[in-house]
C-alpha cells in the first residue's frame, strides 16, 4: 500500500525519537544496508521517516 500511495518523506537523525508519541502505520524496517524506515499517520495522511547511517 505505501508503495503506491503518495506520501511525504523526511530524513531523520534518530528514527526512534521521531516515532515517539506518533501513530505508527508500518513499524521500523530496513529496506537496505544502513537504512531504516517507518511510516506514521499524521493528520490522516501517511508520512515516512527515513534514517540513514553513514
TORLOLUM-790556 format. One record per residue (C-alpha): residue number from 1; residue in one letter; x, y, z. Coordinates in steps of 0.25 Angstrom, whole numbers. Layout:
! TORLOLUM-790556
{NUM,'A',{X,Y,Z}}
...
This chain:
! TORLOLUM-790556
{1,'X',{0,0,0}}
{2,'X',{11,10,4}}
{3,'X',{18,8,-10}}
{4,'X',{6,13,-18}}
{5,'X',{0,23,-8}}
{6,'X',{7,37,-9}}
{7,'X',{13,42,3}}
{8,'X',{23,52,9}}
{9,'X',{36,46,14}}
{10,'X',{46,52,24}}
{11,'X',{61,49,26}}
{12,'X',{63,48,42}}
{13,'X',{75,47,50}}
{14,'X',{68,37,60}}
{15,'X',{56,29,56}}
{16,'X',{53,25,70}}
{17,'X',{52,39,74}}
{18,'X',{44,43,62}}
{19,'X',{34,32,65}}
{20,'X',{31,36,80}}
{21,'X',{17,38,82}}
{22,'X',{13,36,67}}
{23,'X',{2,27,62}}
{24,'X',{11,16,55}}
{25,'X',{5,11,42}}
{26,'X',{17,2,38}}
{27,'X',{28,-1,49}}
{28,'X',{42,1,46}}
{29,'X',{49,-8,36}}
{30,'X',{62,-8,27}}
{31,'X',{60,-7,12}}
{32,'X',{75,-8,10}}
{33,'X',{88,-7,18}}
{34,'X',{89,5,27}}
{35,'X',{75,10,24}}
{36,'X',{63,9,34}}
{37,'X',{49,13,30}}
{38,'X',{36,15,37}}
{39,'X',{22,21,34}}
{40,'X',{13,29,43}}
{41,'X',{-1,35,41}}
{42,'X',{-1,50,43}}
{43,'X',{-14,57,41}}
{44,'X',{-20,45,33}}
{45,'X',{-8,44,23}}
{46,'X',{4,35,23}}
{47,'X',{17,40,26}}
{48,'X',{31,33,24}}
{49,'X',{43,35,33}}
{50,'X',{56,30,28}}
{51,'X',{69,29,36}}
{52,'X',{82,26,28}}
{53,'X',{94,23,36}}
{54,'X',{108,26,30}}
